[in-house]
C-alpha cells in the first residue's frame, strides 16, 4: 500500500475531498462526512454517536469533537480553494462556542476559505445542527500552504541521519 493519500480520486472535487477526509484517521473515527463542495467552500457533518458524547448526563457531543471537526473542515476548504491542491497544516484555530450541541442530533458545519496566499490560507467556519443562523460555534483559522510538496509528503517515513 502506498503512503500517499488518495487525493487524486478522479477529477470530481467532491470525491477527491471525500478521499482526503477518509485518509485522516481522526476524521474517520469521528465519522466526518463532506456533503457539498465548491471552490473554496465546504459543507460537512459529524453524525451523533454515543462514543462522541462528552457529558453522559446530558448526551451532549464533546467540545473537542466539534473542534476537531471544524479544524478538519477548515483545512478542507483551504485545499478546495487551490487550483493545484497541496498539503496544509493548521497554524492557528480560534473557536467561539455559543452553546452546546443538541443531544441526539448530528453537527453540521460550513467552512469558507476567504483568502489564500502563497504560504497562508485564511478560513472561517460555523457549526450548527439545522441552520447556520443558530450556531453552536464559529471558527477562524489559518493554514500553512506547502507549495513545493506533494500531498502525503509529510507522511513518508524518513530514515534517521547516521
Secondary structure, DSSP 8 states (H G I E B T S, - for coil): --SS--TTS-S-HHHHHHHHHHHSHHHHHHTEEEEEEETTEEEEEE---GGGEEETTTTEE-HHHHHHHHHHHHHHHHHHT-SS---EEEEEEEEEE-S---TTS-EEEEEEEEEE-SSEEEEEEEEESS-TTS-SEEEEEEEEE-TT--TTGGGS------
